[in-house]
Amino acid sequence: MSQLTPLQLFKCLSDETRLTIVLLLKEATELCVCDLCETLELPQPKISRHLAMLRESRILLDRRAGKWIHYRLSHNMPMWAGAIIEQAYQSQEPNIKTLSKRLKKASGSTANRTVCL
């Protein structure tokens, strides 16, 4: 398995949806696909396609809980990549905090939790 290259990282982060997913994961630590769909107001196939690309580039790790898959930033990411993500997060922190509030609202609803757990 080869290391993440700068080109791979920038290709992944050049898409607004993928960048937002990465920054939300920086904020929330771990999220389920349904959390991302609800927060970003995008269909599951689109979110899953973006998550697959991020996972294949080794930016994200996943874990299965029953039929649900939860994603988090990889702890094996090179330090330089983590620093770039941190800088992007800092520059977008107000926007990510707003999305995070939407996520917390959606996660708090009983209807959404029964789907995701």
TAQUI-V540536 format. One record per backbone hydrogen bond with DSSP energy under -1.0 kcal/mol. NH is the residue of the N-H (numbers start at 0). CO is the residue of the C=O. If there is no record, write none. Layout:
BEGIN
((NH	CO) (NH	CO))
END
This chain:
BEGIN
((8	4) (9	5) (10	6) (11	7) (12	8) (18	14) (19	15) (20	16) (21	17) (22	18) (23	19) (24	20) (25	21) (26	22) (27	23) (28	24) (29	27) (30	70) (32	68) (35	31) (36	32) (37	33) (38	34) (39	35) (40	36) (41	36) (46	42) (47	43) (48	44) (49	45) (50	46) (51	47) (52	48) (53	49) (54	50) (55	51) (56	52) (57	54) (58	53) (59	53) (60	71) (62	69) (64	67) (67	64) (69	62) (70	30) (71	60) (73	58) (81	77) (82	78) (83	79) (84	80) (85	81) (86	82) (87	83) (88	84) (89	85) (90	86) (91	87) (95	91) (96	92) (97	93) (98	94) (99	95) (100	96) (101	97) (102	98) (103	99) (104	100) (105	101) (106	102) (107	103) (112	108) (113	109) (115	111) (116	112))
END
